[in-house]
Amino acid sequence: MARGHQKELARQRNEKNGGANKSTTQKGTADAALTYQCSVCKTKMGDPKTYKQHFESKHPKNELPAELKDIEA
């Protein structure tokens, strides 16, 4: 009888932890794909072209960072 109860508790614990691990893993994967971060507003972007377009449209008064000067949009 005790084993059946322990088994049920273990199953419930695994369901709770499994759901949390899935979302954490997906979030970690998504964050890893976003490699560029805006130096002004800290928004993350996936590629340098998007970063340059973002910077030119959202922060036109700021000087373009050195890493974006040679990128063609």
C-alpha positions, 0 to 999 in steps of 0.5 A, spaced: 500 500 500 505 504 501 509 503 495 502 505 491 502 512 495 509 513 494 509 512 486 503 517 485 507 522 489 513 521 485 508 521 479 505 528 481 512 531 483 515 529 476 509 532 472 510 539 476 518 539 475 517 536 468 513 542 466 517 547 469 523 544 465 520 544 458 519 552 459 526 553 462 529 549 456 525 553 451 526 559 454 534 558 454 534 556 447 530 562 444 535 566 448 541 563 445 539 564 438 538 572 440 546 573 440 546 581 439 543 586 444 542 593 443 547 597 447 541 603 448 535 599 450 538 592 451 533 589 446 535 582 443 536 581 436 538 575 432 542 577 426 546 584 425 542 586 419 536 586 424 540 590 429 542 595 425 535 596 422 533 597 429 538 602 431 537 606 425 529 606 426 529 607 434 535 610 436 537 615 430 540 621 434 545 616 437 551 614 434 552 607 430 556 602 434 562 600 431 560 593 430 554 595 425 558 600 421 560 595 416 554 591 416 549 593 409 542 593 411 
